[in-house]
Amino acid sequence: MSQHILTAVAWPYANGPRHIGHVSGFGVPSDVFSRYQRMAGNKVLMVSGTDEHGTPIQVQADKEGLSARDLADRYNRIIAEDLTALGLSYDLFTRTSTRNHYAIAQEIFLGLYNNGYVFPKTTLGAVSPSTGRTLPDRYIEGTCPICGYDGARGDQCDNCGNQLDPVDLINPRSRINGETPKFIETEHFMLDLPAFTEVLGTYLQGKQGEWRPNVLKFALNLLGDLQPRAITRDLDWGVPIPLDGWRDRSDKRLYVWFDAVIGYLSASIEWARRSGDPDAWRAWWQNPDARGYYFMGKDNIVFHAEIWPALLFGYNGEGARGGTPGSLGRLEVPSEVVSSEFLTMEGRKFSSSRSVVIYVRDFLERYSADALRYYISVAGPENQDTDFTWSEFVNRNNGELVAAWGNLVNRSISMAAKNFGEIPAAVDLTDADRALLARSRTAFASVGAELARSRFKNAVNEAFDVVRDANKYLAEQEPWKIKDDPSRQGSILHVALQVVDDAKTLLTPFLPTSSNKIFDMLGGEGVWSGMPQISEVDEDGGPSYPIISGAYDGAATWEHRPIRSGTRLAPPTPLFTKLDPKIIDEELTRLADPAN
Ligand SMILES: [Zn+2]
């Protein structure tokens, strides 16, 4: 039965280009999942965009002498291009600075406000005396009042681990320019998170056995101490507060985390409008049979497992204060929060400032998208923190993609092309032939079950077991040694090509580009698995911006398809590039010295 599946992918922050640690957390896993779900016959809506508000954008813009909007424009475009190059099949990748997003974020705020889950509060806020701008907690540092450590941040002391308030710091100073902040009274709106303790508890308890245990445990632990949380900020860059007396103020905006999580909904609504059916989004958001999967790195669990469900419960009127759904109607909460752990780089944390980094764009200039997608799938931070090393990247590329998979495809097709010019017929199958054919056929159920539960490592390893068994079969059958029995040689090659075709299907979610090539080489017609593209759009004649979208309803389905004997075969072209081990040293040198 076909199901509606929402793939909600974490929104990359538009203050710089994204590195491979970012895309290993939210990007590749969500695309592998979505491609599988489409092949399994489900109706997938995969949405995201760039997260463009907040102080870090403003600070970076100041540093580069740009407006916040100019900076967001620049990195929105770079990020959209990089994610497209990686083959991520968004139905819509948009941005949070659209008028549509502003309207939906304001609607959610109003729904919460009208149901009594948002209240005003006067707090002490830090302000920069020289610019008059608010200094967020993490942009203030000073001496920790608890342990005396001198580098404590306004929100936390990294030395003793205690949560802090910037007012408590001894000798507070701005991390931007070193000046002493001024503390002034300022009014803000707070989300009454404690009013959702009970409904969140019931919701999370219902996810036992379904979510990754670390995600659920983390979310349940937070429940014991939910505090009201500010959802507005002293800032001039962001979504205005939709209340009389606030709407036109230039110094108050919705807090960036609040508007960003609403992006999943606003992007779905934008997608529906662009598809020509403005109500189409409701099939994913207001359908109790639909499933919503949220993909992110672990630093984002609190927003997706706790705060976003609370916002939706509040909008629906389902918290402790009751209420009624807002004008959009009742909205479904996430079915599953799929969080990855962290990727490190050669034993160190990714850091742009210390150039412990490789950006997606630089990576894809030197290596293929499928090589990176494969590495992330087989060796990424799926359920524990994981270290990226260049030597493992080269080993896996050369040993697994090139020697095992690429070589199986290459020698099967080239031998059949050379000796028969077409896919030869299979006659008088032996037990060994039948065993291998059964092997790849039964893999669809087992690999599919792993993919449906976001167990990508297991899934790609099981698909590669089929590849390894096929290589073993060819080594045992030695079709290249058969000189006087074309019928037997043809049968062996037919079996090998059938298993190549099956394995190509099993690997499509991970390796869409090379799978499309194999589909063509084996005589496939039309598009196998659609690839994303960028187009320029605007809102009612306003400035244009790039979006990612695509037609993904290709021929690819999650099933064994018999190959047709007699299909013409041309000599194959290589699928993957063998890497010279000397690139390991080159890349390590680049890491040490960013000028290289
Ligand atoms: Zn401390």
Boltz pocket constraint, residues with backbone or C-beta under 6 A from the ligand:
constraints:
  - pocket:
      binder: B
      contacts: [[A, 144], [A, 145], [A, 146], [A, 147], [A, 148], [A, 149], [A, 152], [A, 157], [A, 158], [A, 159], [A, 160], [A, 161], [A, 162]]
      max_distance: 6.0
